[in-house]
């Protein structure tokens, strides 16, 4: 065997080692990315669940939503403050989900599901009114996104 053949074999072995290293690195990087996605899904879902549970499991707050969803002006001032705070909290969770999705941490099926839920809330006149009152407190990208979104028909 001459030196040219030994050199060619060495280059081939080196190239294979590089390919194996790159594949190994790809698998190692992929795990934490998926974990970050799952954590984002959990975090955003938990925020939504907490907001829903806090309102609809409490008879007073459930009644407040039932009256305010169609017209915020039928509520007295303390009730209006509670209603606005509840709706604004949900918009904050939605904004977080919006940016998690943009960053690739919230996958499309989960994002679209949440988008339908939140846009269904927007179909209520009282909830839309809160958006018009509080939209300036959110980031410009999220404001444009919500303003352009068609409300999804609610089922209540």
N, C-alpha and C positions, 0 to 999 in steps of 0.2 A: 504494500500500500504506500502510495507516495504522499507527500505533504499536501498536495492540492486536494486529494480525496479526504484526508483527515480534516483539512480546513473546511471543506464543504459539509462534512458530517457535523463538525462543531457549530457551524452557522445554522444548520437545520435544527440541532438540539437547542441552540439558543433561541431561535425563533419560536419553537414549540413551547419553551419555558415562558417566553413573553406572553404568548396566547393563553396559556394556562393561568398565568398570573393575572392577566386582565379579566379572564372569566371569573376567577376566584374573587377578585376585587368587586366585580359587578354584583355577584351574589351577596357579598358582605355589605355593600352599600344599599342594596335593595331591601334588606330586612328593616333597618331603621326608618327608611322612607315609608314603608307600609305601616310600621308602628306609629309614626307621626300622623299618618292619615287616619288610622283607627282612633288615636287619641283626640284628634280634631273632631271627628264624627261624634265621639262620646261627649266631648266638652260642649259642643254646640247643641246636641240633642238634650243633654242634661239641663242646659240653660232654658231651652224651650219647655221641657217637661216641668221644671220648677215654676216657671211663669204660669203655665196652664194650671198646674196643681194648686198653686197659691190662690188662684182666682176661682176656679170652678169647684174646688173642694170646700170652699168657704161659702156658706149660703148668702151672707151679706154681699161678698164680692161678686158672686155669681149673679145675684139680682142686679147689682150695680152694672155689670157688663150687659145684661139683658136689656136694661133701660138705656144705657149710654151708647150701645152699638148703632142704634138708628139715629140718635140725636143727642149730642153731648149737652145741648142747652136745656134739656129737661131735668138735668141733675142740679142739685144745689151746689154751692161753691166747694164745700169739703168733698162731696162725692165726685165733682168734676176733677178736683186735684188727684184723687185716688185713681180715677179712670185714666186720666192723662198719664200718670206715673206708670200704671200697668201697661198701657199701650206703648209708651216710650221705652219701657224695659224690653218689651218684645221686639221693637225696632232695633234696639242695641244688639240683641242676640242675633237678629237677622243680619245686621251689618257685620258682625263678627263672622257669621257663616259666609257672607259674601266675600270677605277678604280671605278666609280660609280656602274657599273654592278657587279664588284667583291665584293663590299661592300653590295650588295643587295638593293641599292637605285635606280637602273635602272632595271626594269623588263626585262625578256627575249624577249618578242615580240618587245619592243622598241629597245633593244640592237641589236637584229638580223636585224631589219630594218636599223638601223644606220650602222651596220657592212656591209650590202650589199651596201649602198651608198658609204661608204668610200672605200671599196674594189673595187668598180667600178672605182673610181678615180685612184686607183693603176693600173688599166689596161692600162692607158695611159703611154707611155714610158717616157715622160717628167716629169710626176708626180712621177713615180718610181725612176727616176734619182735624183729628189730632196730628196726622202727618203734616197737613198744611200749616198747623200751628207750630210744629216742632222740627220741621225738615231742616231748617238752617243750623241745627245743632249737630248735624251729621256731616260726613265728608262729602265733598262735591261729587266724587264718583258714585257713591252710594245714592246720593240725592237724585242724580240723573238716571240711575238704574231704576229706582222706585218710581220716579215720575213717568218713565217710559213703559212701565209694566202694566199689562192689562190685568185688572182684577179677575181672579179665578172665582167662578160661582160658588158661593157657600152652600152648605147643606142644612143649616139650622132653620 
